[in-house]
Each structure stands twice: as structure tokens, then as C-alpha cells.
Amino acid sequence: MLIPRPAQLDLGEGGFPITPATPFLADQALSRAARWLRATLAPALGAPGPDISGPGVPGPAEDDVAAVRFRHDPDLAAEAYRLTVTPDGALVEASAHPGAFYAAQSIVQLLPPSVHRGAGAVTPLRLPAVTIADAPRFGWRGTLIDVARHFLPKREILRYIDLLALHKINVLHLHLTDDQGWRIEIKRYPELTRTGGWRKGSTVGSSRHGRHEERPHGGFYTQDDIREIVAYAAERAITVVPEIDLPGHTQAAVAAYPELGNTDTPVEVRTAWGPGEHVLNAEESTLTFFRNVFDEVLELFDSRYVCVGGDECVKTEWRGSERVQRRMRELGLPDEDALQSWFVRRFDEYLTARGRALLGWDEILDGGLAEGATVMSWRGTGGAVAAARAGHDVIACPLTDVYFDYRQSDDPGEPIAVGCVIGLADAYAFEPVPEELSPAEARHVLGGQAQLWTEPVDGPRALDYLAFPRLAAFAEAVWTPGPREYEEFEPRLVHHLARLDALGVEYRPLAGPHPWQRRPDARGWPRSRAEMLDDVLGGPEPAPAD
């Protein structure tokens, strides 16, 4: 009943009971995972768990003690683990914290769903006898949460980290800035949050219908909040990747510091969805400003990858600005696409010099790809193929497969039904590696990422509805090696939903939305997959070049 399904699982006879007196023994390298497991099971055991002691392989006097043991095995990959449960105890073998943590998650999933509740003893907890040998198919198993459009309080981000960890997802991509809001404290530039951190109102439903509410929206994370989020995620084997957009999707920054823009007319934080026309100018002072921003960002995040966006840069202001056109001539740039590429290259150089790697959406291919860039391929699969064939690493996140803000069915009751249908079976069928790639080229595909854009999300309940259970299906698609069959997955998912119930997740029922999950007051804009690709590509998706 595990999700994601392990690479190898064999059931045995009998099982092992865990009681309040069961010792947890861990080698030092794996003690964090053992401590997390003990704390997670404590409410169900009805008492605080025993202290973690070590080593994980006790001496002869302790061999006969029935225990949960964590043993260091340096020959395993960092995210791999072995779990052996017999009537005499449970043994976890791993080389590093991630593998040990995933084993601990599997142990929790082998127990009744009620272990996820915060109170109410269910002892003894009985682990079935089982042997599991497991490791993920991909090293990048990501989820983007867009806190720029609708802010999520810190407590909700921490809750989502726990939910991602339950599904063995290992990357949380935080979309922190956009036209509609700036969500991270930058001490050198306080107006970014004082002015850019809130907007006067918001579009309701799809912008196509022009409905607007005049309710201010805002919020931001202090630097202490970010440190807490990053540390909390690391304990759960999750890396937090920040995104600070440039040169487009920057209207909130321009509203806070007008000298970053291209006109003399003040602008406000954008209240409509979609990319705005107010983008960064091309002055060296603007690059210095954002280098200063990233100086503070890099102090807060330990991720090797840092996303600079690079997508959907509306070039209207650049075409109409004599200052920008003069700057392009000075730089010897032939067109605005080349200027966008110039921006990205400058920050690729900046990040590389600091031991980091630039991550950007696939528009960074336009005008020439920066040398050290990793591409997030969202406009279909063409970007992934082009980047991989050019020798660049790729993360697959095509909008028609893993944009989980899109509607989940043709049911007219789907709340704010935007985009194409991405149902549960569609999410499960996601394949990160485009079939056009050779085996050598395919090695550049680091994995996949599901997106939770929040234009239609006005709070955590709505986010739960869009995320689950599709994230469970996605998690298996990027963890479990093939072959995979949805018909085999669905019965396990039904059992998994009881875990989500115990955790208080307000997911979409398999039969369709609850009455209170519908939004008849907010119209969407349903479209087909072909229409979605036409929209972002300006025509049908081109066939990748041989």
C-alpha cells in the first residue's frame, strides 16, 4: 500500500509490534531520520518515544533486543535504502540521511493511517514482515508552489513540506517574486516588501472575464522565516530552490523601485493575472541592484540551483524605449530576444562564480542559452529536447502534463476551470524523458516537477484541492521505475486517501468535487491541450530538430 511504489517489495510472514518500550538504535549518520520516526510515532504510541541510542548495530548483548535499527551502509546511493522487517525487529540500511528518511516514511506508511493523527493511541503498532530495496528513478522530484500570486503563511509552507516528504518529493521550488507580489525580505531594499509585498486587489477567476475584487492581498517571509523553512525542509530530505524573476515578471519590484523600470510613470503592483508589460531596464545599475538582492538570497538558501525565471518577458517597453534601444546598440545585440539572453547570461556568470547553478524556464533558450544554465521545459517537450541535445541539463515540467492549477476533469463543477484537463490518470502517466532523446541525451533529464501556480488559489483549502491526489500520482511517476499501470495504482491510492484524511488534507474526491469545493462565482477558461500549446508557442509545437 506504499506510495510511491518501491522498486522492490517482498512480503514475509508475521510482523513486528512497535510499543512505547521499543528501542530505536541508530548509527550517528542516520540518527536524524530515526529521531524523526520516533517523534512521528509518539502520538500514536500514547507516550514519548524512547531516546535514540547507537550504534545501529548493537553488540552481542543487545542482538536479542527487538528494536528499530538504523544501520549505515556506505555502499548504497544517497537516496537508496533497504528495509527489512521480521518478527524480531525492523532494520533500515542507508548511506545518508535522505535514504534513511525515505525508509522511515515507508515504515510510517506500513502502519495504520491513524498514526498520522496528532493524538489518540493505537498501540501496539504492527509492522508487517517485509523486505524492501528501493531507490528513486530520478534525482529531481520537484513541486513548485507559487507564493507570489497568493501568499501562503509560513505555517502552511511547513505543512506542505511535510506532505511533500510523505510522497518522497525532494525539491520545493518557491516562486517568491512576480508582477503580483514580492514575498521575501531583502534588508538592503525594504521597499520590495513594504510596497511590493501587497496589491490593492485581485482578479477573480480567469482574467478573460474581467471580474475583480477590491480586497488587498499581501504578505512576505522574513529572513528568519526563510531560514526556518530551509532547515525544516532539510530535516525531511527536501531542498528549497528560490525563484527571483528577471527580466520580466518584475512589476512588483518596479513598483517598489521605479528606477528599475523603463518609463517615468509610476506603476503599482499588478492586480490582474498574466505577465505585465512593466519589465526591467537594461542599465548596469539594475543588474547591480539584483546582484545585491541575490547576495542576500544566497545567504538564506543552500540549494545549488537558483531560479531566475527568464520567462514570459513582455518586450513592448523595450521596443518603445530609446534608452533600451541605445543600450542594445552599445552591447551589439541584434534584437530583444538577445537582450533577454544577455540578462540571463549575466546572472549565470554571477551564480557560477559563487558555486551555484542557474535554473530558468525554457524561454532562456531564446537568443542563445547561457553556458551553465539548466532548463525547466514547460512549453511542451521541445525545450527539453533542444537543451538536452545541446548538452544542458533539463527538468521536465510540461504545462499539459504537470500544471496542477489546471482543471481536473470536464465536470462543470470544477472550481475555476482553467487550462486543459489534467486528471489523476494523466498525472500518473507523466513521462519526464521525451521519446526523441537518445540514451546519452536522456541522461541530461534530471527529473520532473509539478507546478502549483496560485492565480486561482485564494487559500490553503483551494491549494489542497488542486494538489491532491494528483501529487501522489506524480510522485510515483518520478520515483518508481517502469512499467507502471494506473489500474494497479488506484487501489493503493484509495488506501492512501485515508492517510490524507488523517492529516486533514482537503483533497479532491475521486468522484468529483464536494459542493463546497466548487466556485460558481468565479469563471474559468477551459481549453484543450492543443490550444494550450498554441497559446504558449504562438502556434503548434514545432517538431524537435534532428
N, C-alpha and C positions, 0 to 999 in steps of 0.2 A: 504493500500500500504506500510505498515511498514515492514522493515527487520532489525532484526529478528521479526517474528510474535509474538505479545504479547500473553500471556497466556489467556487473556480475553479481548475482544473488542466489544463494542456495539455502533452502530451509532445512533445519535439522529437527530433532525430536526433543520435546520438552521446552524448558525455558529457564530463565534466571530471575528470581524476585529481587527487586531493589526495595529496601526498607530504610527507615531513618537511621539504622545502625550500620548500613552497608558502607564500608570504607571506599574512598576514592584515592587511588595511588597513581602518581604521575611523575614521569621524568621532568626535569626542570624546563626543558624546551617546549613541553606540551602542557604545562600547568595552567596556562590561561584558559585553554579550552576545557580542561577538567573543572576548573573553578566556575566557568560559565554554566556547564552542565549541572553541577551541584546546585548552583543558585536557581537555575531554571526549574529544577525538580522539587526544590524545597517546599513551595506551597502545596503541591500535591502530596508530598510525604507527610505534611502536617507538622513539620518541625524543621528547624535549620539543619542543613546538611552537615555531615562531619567535615572536619578540616581536611584540606588536601594535604597528603603527605607523599613522600617519594622515597626511593626511586620507583619508577613504574614497574620494574622487575624486582620484586622483593626477594630477600634471601630465603634460604630453605625453611626457616622458622615461620615465614609468612606465606609460603606457597599454598598452604592448605586453606588460607583465608579466602572466603568468597568475596570478591571485590570487583569494582570497575577500575580497570587499569589502563593507563595511557603510556605506551612504550615507544621510545624514539627509535626510528629505523631510518638511518641516513640514506639508504638505497632507494627510497621512494621519492617520487617527484613532490614538489612543494604542496600541490593541491590534491595529491592522491592519498588514499587511506585504505587500511584493511580493518574490518570489524568482525570479530569472532565472539559469538555468544553461545555459551554452553550452560548446562545446569550448575557448573562450578564458578561462573563469573562471566564478565564481559571484558574483552581485550581490544583496545584501539592501538593500531600501529600507524605511525605517520612520521614524516621527517621534519615537519614545520607546523606552525600554528594553523595555517589555512586547512591543511588536510585533517588535522585533529579536530578542528572546529566543525568541518563538514561531517566527520564521523559522529560528533556529539549531536548534530542536527538529525542525523539518521537514527540515532538512539531515541531521541525525543519522538520522532515520527513512528517508531516501532511501538510506542506506548499509546494508551488511550488518548483521544483528543482532549479529554478533560484536564490533562497535565498543563494545557495552555491557559487554564483559568487561574486567576490570582489568589484564590482561596478555595478551601474545600478538599480535605484529604481524601485520597483514593488509594491508600496503601492496602496491601503491597502492590507495587508496580511490577508487572511481569513482562520481561523482555523475552520474546520468542527466540528459540535457538536458531541462529542464522550465521552464515558466513558471507561477507560482502567484500569484494575487491572493486574499488571504484576510483575513477579519475574523470575530470571533465574533458569533453571533446575540444572545447575552445577555452583559451585563456582570458578572453574578454567577453563577459556575460553581463551586459550593462542595462541600466534603466535610467533614462533622463527624466527628471522632474523639473518642470518649468515653474519656478517660483517668481519669475519676473512679471508674468501676466496676472496671476493671482497668488499672492503671498501665502505661504504656509508657515504657521508659527513653529518655533523650534521643537516643541513637544511632538508635533506631527511629523517632522522630519525624522526625529528619533524613532517614532513608531514605525515609519516606513523603512528605516534601516533594519529594524527587527524583522519586518515582513519580507524584505529582500533577502535577508540572511536565511530565513526559513526555507527559501527556494534556491539557496546556494548561488545567488546572483552576487557578483563580486565587484561591480563598479556602480557607483551612484554619480551620475553626471548632473551637477546642479547648474541650471541655466539661470544665472544670477542677474543679468542685465539685459535690457531691451528698450524699445521705444516706450513701453508702458510702465517701466519702473526699474529702479536701481536698488538692489537688495543687499549689498554688502558694505559695511562701514570701511571707508578709506580715510584714515586720520588726516592725511595731508590735504584732502579735498572734502571738507564736511558738507558742502552743498550737494554733493552727489546723493546723499541720503536725505538731507534736510529739504531739498527741493525735488530731487529726482526720485525720492523714495515713495512718493504718493501722487495720485492723479485725482482729478475732480469728479470723474465718473467713469462709467464703463459701458461698452456695447452689451446688449442683452441678446444672446443667440448669435446667429451669423450676422456679420456686418452688412451683408447684402440687403437686409430688411430695414436697416436704419433705426432700429429701436435702441434707445439709450436711457440709462438711469443716472440721475444726478446724485449718486451716493459716493462720497470719496472712498478711495481704496488705497491702502499702503501698508508699509512695514519693511523692516530690514533686519539683518543679523548683525549684531556687534561682532567685533573680532574675537571676543571671548566666546560668543555663541559658536562661531566657526571652529575655533579650537576644540570645543566640546564635541561638535558634530563629527569632526575628523577623527578624534580619539575614540569616540563611541563606535564609529564605523570600523576602525582598525581592529578593535576587540572582536568584531564579528566578521573579520576577514574581508572587509569591503574597503576599497579605495574611493575617495571622493575626488572627482575631477571637476574643477571650476570652469565655467564659461563666462568670459568677459567679451562681449561682442564688439567687433570693429571691422571695417569702417562704417558699415550700415547697422541698422537696429540700434541706433545710438541717440535717439531723440531725447530720452531722459537725461543723458549726460549733457547734451547741448542745451537743454532747458536749464540745467544747473550752472553751466559754464558756457555762456553764449559765444565766447571767443573760439570755441571748438568748431563752430558751425560755419556756414557759407554765406549767410545773409546778415544784414544789420537789424532785422526784425526779430524781437524776442519770440521764443516758442515756448509752449507748455508741454508737459509730459503727455504723450499721446493717449487718447481715451478710446480710440477705435482700434479694432484688431487689424492685423496685417502690417507689413513693413511701411514705415513712414518715409517721406522724401527728405527729411532733415538728417543728413549724414555728416561725417567728419570732413573737415577741410584737409588739405594736404600739406599744411605748414609743418616745419620741423618742430615748432613749439607744441603742436598737437601730439606728435609722436613722443616727445619728451613727457608730456602730461600722462600718456598711457603707459610709458615705461615706468613712471613713478607709481602709477596705480598697480602695475604688475609687481613692482618691488615689494609692495605690501601683501599682495595676494600670494606670492611665492613664500613669504614667511609663514603663512597660515596653512597652506596645503602642501602635503608631501608627495602628491602624485607626480610621477614622471611626466604625464601628459597634462597639458594645459590647453583648453579650447579657446580660440579667438574668434569663433564664428566664421566670419568671412563670407556669409551667405546673404542672399537677397538684398544686396546693396543697390538701392534705387539711385540711378545716376543722373536724375533730372537736374539737381542743383549743380553737379559737376559740369554738365554740358552748358549750363547757363552762366557759370561763374567765370569771369575773365581772370580772376586770381588763380583759380584752379587750372584753367587752360594754360596760363602762363607758366605755372608750376610744372605742368606736364611737358611743356616745351623745354624747360630747363633740365628736366630729368630725361629727356629724349624718349618719352613714352608715346606710342602711336595712337592710343585710344583709352577710353575709360576702363575697359576691362584690364588693360595693362596697369593702370593706376591702382585698381583693386589688388592685383597681384603684387604690385610694389609694396603696398601696405603690409600684406601678409608676409612677404619676404623679409621685411624689416623686423617683424616680430619673431619670425623663425630664427633670424640671426641672434636676436636678443635672448630668446629662450635657450637656444643651443649653447650659447656662451655661459649659461647658468646651469647647464646639465639637465635641462628639461627638453621635452619634445612638443612641437606644435601639433595641435589637432584642429581640424577645420572641416566644415561642411563642403560638399563636393563642388561648390562654386569656386573654391580655391584652385580648381583645375583651369578655370577660365583665365586666359592671359599668361599661363605658364605656372607650373607647380613649384612651390618653394622646396629647396633641397631636402630638408629634414622633416617635411610635413607628413602626417598620417591623415588619411581622408575618411570622412564619415559620408558614406554613399547613401543619400536619401532620395535622389531623383531617379528612382528605378535602380537598375544594376549597372547602367552604362558607366557611371563614375567609378564603381568598384573595378570593373574590367580595365578601364583605361589606366587607373592608378596602379593596379597590380602589375599590369604589363609594362609599366614604366619603372617598376622596382620599388614602389611605395607601399607601405602597409595600409590596410583598409579595415574599417569596421562597417559591417553591413547593417543598414537601417532603412530599407526602402519604405517610402510612405504608404504604399499599397499593401504592406505586409505587417508592419510593426508600429504604425502610428495609432496608439490606443486611445487618442481623443476621438477617433473616427467611430462611426456608428457600428453597433454590433450585430444588427440584423435589419431586415426590411420592415420590421414591426413599426407601424406609425407611432407607437408609443415610446420609441427610443428617445431619450431626452436629448434635445439639441442635436438632431441627427445631421452631422456634418460629414463630408467626405464619403468615401466608398465603404462598403460593408467589409469589416474585418471581424469575422466570427471566431468562436473558440477553435473550431477545426482549422480555420485559416492560420491562426496564431501557432497552432501545433505543427502545421505543415511548413512553417518558415524554414528556408534553407539559406544559410549565410553565404555559401560559396556558389557564385554563378557558374552554370554548367559550361560556359565558354572557356573557362580558365583551364590551363594545363595543370598537372600536379605541382610543378615547380612554381607557377604563378599563384596557385591556390594557397601556398604557404604564406603568402602576404595577407591573407584574410585572418585577422586576429580573432574575429568572432562577430557577435551581433549585439544590437542594442535596441530595446523597445523605448518608444517616446511617449511621455505623458505631458503633452502640451496642455496648458490650462486656460486657454481662452474660454471654453465652455464650462469651466470648473470654478464654482464660487465657494467651495469649501471642501473639507476632508470627506464628507459623505459622498459627494459627487465624484471625487477622485477615486475612492474605493470602488464605486460602480464601474468606472472606466477601466480600472487596473485589473480587477479580479473578477472571474478566474483566468482572464487571458494571460496575466503574467505567469501563472502556474504552467500554462501550456508553452509559453515562450521559454521559460526556464528549462523545461525538458528538451526543447528543440536545440538549445545551445549547450546543454550538458551531456545528454545521452547520445552515444554513437548509434548509428542506424543498424538495422532497419527499425523504424518506429511506426506504429499503427494507432490511429486515433481510437479505433474500437477497443483496443487494449488499454488505452489511457483513460477513457471516460469512467469506467468503474472505479479506478483508483482516485480519480478526481472527485467523485461523489463522496468517497470516504474523506478526502482532503477538505471538502467544504465544511465538514464538522469541525476541523481544526480552525478554519477561518471563522466559523460561528463562535467558537470558544474564545477567539481573540477579538471578537467584536468587529470584524471586518464586514462592511455593508456592501458585499459583492452583488453582481447581477445574477439573479437566479437563472438556472439553465433554461427554464420555461419562459423567461422574459421578465421585464421589469415589474417590480412591485408598483402599486398605484402611486405611492409617494415618491418613487424614483422618476416619474415622468415629469416633463416640463412643458405643458401645453401653452404656457405663457411666453416661451422662448423658441422661436422657429429656427430650424437648422437650414442646411442646404445640401441635400443628398445628391451624390454624383456617382458615376461609375468609375471603375479603376482606370479605364482608358481616358476618361475626362480628367481625372486627377493628374495623370502623367502628361496629358496635353497641356494642362494648366501650368505645370512647373517647368516643362521643357519647351513651351512655345510651339508645340506640335507633337506628333507621335514620337515616341522614344526612338532615337536612331539606333540602328544595329551597330554593336561594337566593331571597331575596325580589326581586321585580322593582323 
